[in-house]
Amino acid sequence: MTLLNDKIAIITGASSGIGRAAAKLFARQGAKLVVTGRRQDALDAVIAEIEAEGGQAVAISGDVSMAAYAASKAGLIGFVQVLAAELGAQKIRVNALLPGGTDTPASITNAPDATPEVLAFVEGLHALKRMAQPEEIANAALFLASDMSSFVTGAAMLADGGVSISRT
């Protein structure tokens, strides 16, 4: 059984990290994908992997890190709530996933000058005392995209390892 048959998903940042993991997982679960990212060659590689496993995806390269990225993050929850209210009658659900520190190539802990102390500090910020793997965040996204969350809309779901509640 696949969880996303007959669904279309748009996944940003799909050339690496969380977006790549989500794209591959969603495709395995039957979704047809539109993937975006800055690097066309990396998107092409993701598309090739998805198609090799029998999935369907198209890529659109672009950069959303437009000073607009920070502003859009700040307004994301309100935007999700408005879209959920406006599109609910059409059976379209809209939710936000708010991840914590995730071990991706873009993570500060993978910077060329990162030290073991930097990793320990970032991990220590989380109640679980570790960072997420991209697949863990992709699994949370799968829940929100699937019918398992059929009565969830307008929500901002934390998948942050407790960083938002940690006191250390």
Buried (B, 14 or more C-beta within 10 A) or exposed (E): EEBBEEBEBEBBBBBBBBBBBBBBBBBBBBBBBBBBBBEEEBBEBBBEBBEEEEBEBEBEBEEEEEEEEEEEEEEBBEEBBEBBEEBEEEEEBBBBBBBBBBBBEEBEBEEEEEEEEBBEEBBEBBBEEBBBBBBBBBBBBBBBBBEEBEEBBBBEBBBBBBBEEBEE
